[in-house]
Amino acid sequence: GLSLGEAKMSSDNVGGASGARKLEFVLEASIPGFAVRDEVRSLVGADYCATELNLKLKHGAKVREEQMVFRPAEGTVERKTARGGSSKLPLQGCGRDALGMIYYLRSELQQGRIPAAQTVYFGAGYQVSFKYAGTLSIAVGGTKEPADKLEVTIQGPAARHTIEVYYGRDAARTPVLFRVPLVLGAFTMELQR
């Protein structure tokens, strides 16, 4: 129930008829002595397959900047850090980054489908799976509305997490709530209208 900050997501058409999109997520939050500012920018095709992901993450004094370039023809994702590090990750076919996955999941729900488990990239490759957990009435901006609950399991190189994602039942399948269970309690991002 404590407000820590704000996040903003946006999507802009940059490809005309090709359907390419620029996706952005900016999070600004803080508690005394610890500020968070995350900027995530992604370029994706009409199918939400990524071409480029740029991360600028600041958590307290720790800063992480990197770029991932997706090269499906070569079967690789090239990762470069601001400090000069680089690596290549394997890629089979369409590679989706974490931000593109939010929009892809939304488009699949519009078609009445739940995506298959797949690798999602955000600095590393994470195995992500989805489980439909029913329709619930949740509070959004002070009013109750129906939303589809999905449990998203994320298996990374060092950890496994399950988060809850709620998409509105409107035609656009608007993401209305993200809930991340943590040791000290749930961290939520809620749509403000």
Number of C-alpha atoms within 10 A of each C-alpha: 6 6 11 14 14 15 15 11 12 10 15 12 16 15 14 8 8 10 14 20 21 19 21 19 16 16 16 15 15 15 11 5 6 11 15 18 18 19 17 20 22 24 26 26 18 14 15 25 20 30 20 21 27 21 19 16 18 18 14 13 8 8 13 14 17 19 22 26 17 28 19 17 9 11 16 18 25 17 21 18 16 12 9 7 9 13 11 15 15 15 20 13 13 19 26 27 27 20 23 28 21 14 18 18 20 21 19 13 18 16 9 9 12 17 17 9 14 17 22 24 25 19 20 16 21 20 16 22 19 20 15 13 13 11 15 14 13 18 15 17 12 9 8 11 15 16 24 20 21 22 17 17 18 19 17 16 9 5 8 12 13 17 18 18 23 24 21 22 17 12 8 12 19 17 21 22 20 19 16 14 14 10 6 6 8 13 17 18 18 17 16 10 7
